[in-house]
Amino acid sequence: QAQLVESGGGLVQPGGSLRLSCAASGSIFRVYRMGWYRQAPGNKRELAATITTGGTTTYADSVKGRFTISRDNAKNTVFLQMNSLKPEDTAVYYCNAYHITLPNYWGQGTQVTVSS
């Protein structure tokens, strides 16, 4: 059973930065597209950013230019660097491992709160 373990959430003021990390089992990291999703209270879970095994990235329009997703293949870890944070970025952030034919996996989520 693969595991995704997130860390790095917390409380930050508007305009601040946070870096989320997601450590993945080595057996899935090499073949899965990794991503970060987020879910605010009362809202559906939505995509924030993804990165393929080859390093191709995609971003939601709402985070483009402020968030950067990256992966360290040697450490089986994917990161989400979040800059210029806004109150509307407040949500639980989930790490996701996606494969078109294999089971998908989710982390337990980490809370990000942007407030003064």
N, C-alpha and C positions, 0 to 999 in steps of 0.2 A: 504494500500500500504506500503510495507516494505521499509526501507531506510538504506543505508550504507553511513556513513560519514567518510572519510579518513582525516588524518592529519599526520604531521611529516616530510614531504618532505622538500627539500632544497638543498643548494649548500654545497658540502663537498670536501675536498682534497683527492686525492688517498691515500688509506690506512686508511682513516677515517671511522667513524661509523655513522649510523642514525637508528632511531627507528620509524617505521610507525605504526599508530594505525587506527583501523577501528571500529567505534561504530555501532552496528546493532540493529534493532528493536528486542525487546525481543521475539516477536511472531515467528521469523524465526531462531533466534540464536540457540535455543534449538534443532532444528531438521535438520539444514542444515550443510553440509560440507562447511567450509570457506576456502578461498584461496586468494593468491596474484598473480596477473598476471602483466606483464609489456609490454610496447610497445615503442620501440625506433623509431625515425623518419625513415620512409621508410620501416619499418619492420612490420611483423605481430605481433599481440598480442600473447605472449607466457606465459606459466605457469612458475611461480617461485617456489611456495610452496603451499601445502594444508594441512589442519588439519581436521580430522573428529570430530564428536561429542564425540567420545571416546578418542580423543587425538592422534590418529595415524597420523603421518606426512609423507609427501613425498616432495622431492625437485628435481628441475632440476639439471642436472649434473653441469651446469655452476655456480650454487650458493651453491652447497653442501659443507659443512664444513665452510662456511662463513656466511650464513643466517640461522636464527632460527625463525620458526613460532610458536606461542603459542596463547592460548586463555584463557580469564578470564570469566568463565561462570557467575560469580556473577555480572560482569559489562557489559556483552554482548559485549565484545570487543575482537578483534583479533589483534595480534601484529606481526610485522616482524622486527626482530633485524638484521641489516645488518652491518657486520664487514668487515674489509679488502677490502673496496670498490675500484672498478676499474673503469676507464673511460668507459669501455664497459657496466657497470651497469647503465649508464645514460639512463633514460626512464621515461615515465609516468607510475606510478604504480597504479593498479586498484584492489580494494577489490571485491571479488566475493562470493556470497552465492549460493551454488549448491544443488539441490535435484533432485533425479531421476524422480519424478513424479510431483513435484510442480514447479511453475515459478521460474526461476533463476533471480538473482539481481546483479547489478553492482553499484559500487560507481562512483563518478564523476572523480576520478583520482587525484593523487598528483605527482608533478614533482620532480624527483631526478636527480641532476646533479653532476657528479664527475669530477672535473677539478682542476688543479693547477692554 
